[in-house]
C-alpha cells in the first residue's frame, strides 16, 4: 500500500469568507472527518496533494496535523466550475476495525489468447468500489485475462479478492472483452460463405 505524507496547517477559522482568504494565499481548505471524532479543519497546498489527487492509483494520505499523523483516504474533492482548479478536499480518517468503501483500479495480467489472434482488449471498468477494514486495504484488483478468447467477456465475478474484502458492484457487470476486428470478421464470413457453396 502506497502512502503519501502530507504536511498541513490548521485553519484559522471556518466558513466561506475564511476559505476564500485561504485560497487567495494559495492554500486549499480541507476537512478530516473521523468515524469516531469531530472534524478537523486544515489547509494543504496543491504541491503536497497533487500526487494523491491527480492519479489513477489508490493511495493513503498521512496527514500531519500539529505533530499528529492521521491516516486517511480522499473521500471527495471539489473543483472550480470555471477554471477546474482544486478548491476543497474531504478526507476520511481510517479507524482500526471500522470498514470503509474505497475505489481501487482494476489491473490485468496474463496474455489473452484472443489478443494473440488479433483481437483488441477493451477495458470497460477502470475502478471498482471495495469495502474492507484499514488493515486489509489493497491498492489494486488484479484480473487474469489468460482465458479470454476472441469475443470473450470478463465480469465482476471473475475478480478474485483476498479474504475480508467485499466488492460493492453487481457480479454480472462486464469489466473487459476482446473485440473481434473487422478483418477477422470479414475473413470468417468469407470462409462461411465459401463453405456454404460446397
N, C-alpha and C positions, 0 to 999 in steps of 0.2 A: 504494500500500500504506500503510495507516494504522498508525503505530507509537505506542505509549504509553510514556512514560518513567516508570519505577517506582523510587523510592528503596528501598534495603534496608539491613538491619543484619545483620552476621554473627552467627550463633548462638553463644552462649557454650558450648554443649555439645549433644550429640545424645542421642537416646533419649527414651523415653516421659515420664520424670519431668521433664526439661527442657522438652519440648514442652508439657506441662500448665502449667508455670510461665509459659512464654511466652504461652500462650493467656489465662491469668489476667490478664496485663499488657495484653491487648487486641491481641496480635500473632498473626499466622498463620504457622506454620512452613512453610517451602518448601525445595525442593531443585532446584538447577540441574544437570541431567545433561548432560554433554558427550558428543559422539560420539567424541571423542578423549581427553578429560580426565577427571579424577576429579570426583565430585560436589561441589558447593559448597552448604553448608547455610546458609540465610538465614532472616530473618524479614521479613514485609511487613505492611502494615496493610490493612484492608478498604477504607478510603477510597481508597488508592492502586491497588488491583487491581479494584475493582468494575466499572470501565468496560471491562475486558477479560474478566471472568468472566461478568457478567450482561448479555450482549448476544448477539444472533443473528449479529452481524458477525464476520468474521475479522480479527484484529489481531495485530501483532507486539509483543512486550514488550521494551523496552530496560531491562534491569535494571542499576542502578548499584551495584556491589559494591566498596567501598573505593576508589572513584575509577576503576574499570574498568567499561566498559559491555559487557554481554553481550546480544546479540540472540537472543531466544528465542521459542518458541511454547509455549502451555499444552498440556502433554501429558495431564495428568489432574488431577482435583480430588476432594477428599473432603469430604463434608458430615456434620454430626452427625446421628445416626439419629433423635433426638427433636425437636430444635428447628430442624434443617435449616440451621444456621449453617456457614459455610465453615471447615474446620479444617486443611486441608492442600492444598498445590499442588505438582505436579511440573512443572517447566519443562524443555524440551529446547533446548539451545543449538544455534543454526544454524551449521553449518560450511561454508565455501565448497567447492562441488563435491560435497558429500555430499547425497544425496537424502533428503527427509523426506516423511512422509504427513501431510496436514492435511485437516480438514473445512472446506469453504467453502460459503457459502449459494448456493442457486440462485435467480436473479432473472429475471423475464420482461420482455420488451419487445415492442413492436408491438401491434397490435389484432387480436384474434381475430374472424373472420367469424362464428363460432358464437356468440360472446358478443353480437355486434351483433344477431343474430337472436333473442336472448332466452335463450340458454344460459348456464350458470353454469360459470366456470373453477374447477376443483378442483385445487389443488396437492397432489400425492401425496408428493413428496420435497422436504424443506426444505434438506437439506445433502448434499453428495457428497464422498467422500474422493478427493483427488488426490495424486499422487506427483510430486515435482519437486525441483530444486535451489533453494536460497535466492534466487538471482538471478532466477529465473523465477516466483517465488511470485505468485499473484494473490489478490485478496480476495473475488472472487465469480465465479460461472459465469453468463454471460448466455445466455438461450434465447429465440429468436424465436418468437412464437406467432401471427404474422400468417397462417400457413397452417392454423391449427387450426379446423376446422369443427365443427358440431354432432355430438356423438358421437365426435369425433376424439380420438386419443391421441398424446401425445409421449412418446418413450422416451429412455433414457440416450444412445443412439446419435445422437439429434438435437442433442446438445450439441457445439458446435464449440469446441475448445480450442486455444490457441496452441501453437506448436512447443515441445517439451521438457516438456510436461505430459501425464501419463498418468492417466486416470480409473480408479479402482480399484473398479469396480462393473460388474455384468453389463449388457451393451448393451441387453438386451431389457426391463429394468425400466422400467415406466411412471413418468413424473415429473409428468404433468399430463393432464387430459382436460376436455372440455367436456360437461357433463351436460345432457341434454335435459329441460327442465322438464315436469311433468305436463300442464300446459295445452297445450303444443305436442304432446305425445304423444297426448293426447285428440283434438286437432284433426286430427292426421294419421290417427288411427284412424277418425274420423268421415268424413273425405274418402275413405278406402279403402273404407269400408262403403257410402258413397253411390255410389262408382264401380262397386262390385260389383252394385248393384241395377239399374244402367242396362242 
